[in-house]
Amino acid sequence: MNGRPVKHSLSLRGHRTSVSLEEIFWQEFRRIARARGQPINALAADIDATRGDIGLASAIRVFVLQQALAQRPTAP
């Protein structure tokens, strides 16, 4: 799997923007959106609304990682 970021366009509340993420993050981001029954644009808009002063791509990566960590089984 290539580790280079891939740029995709998103629409956040009617505004177009481009986000560059590695393909593995795009795949997991799409999977999370499907599992929540949301289009990726809606999920990206939710993340954008709460990201503070970090970039959108970084906020999406952190969100994806947090979701993955939350699904890990806890140690006995």
Buried (B, 14 or more C-beta within 10 A) or exposed (E): EEEEBEEBEBBBEEEEEEBBBBEEBBEBBEEBBEEEEBBBBBBBBBBBEEBEEEEBBEBBBEBBEEBEEEEEEEEE
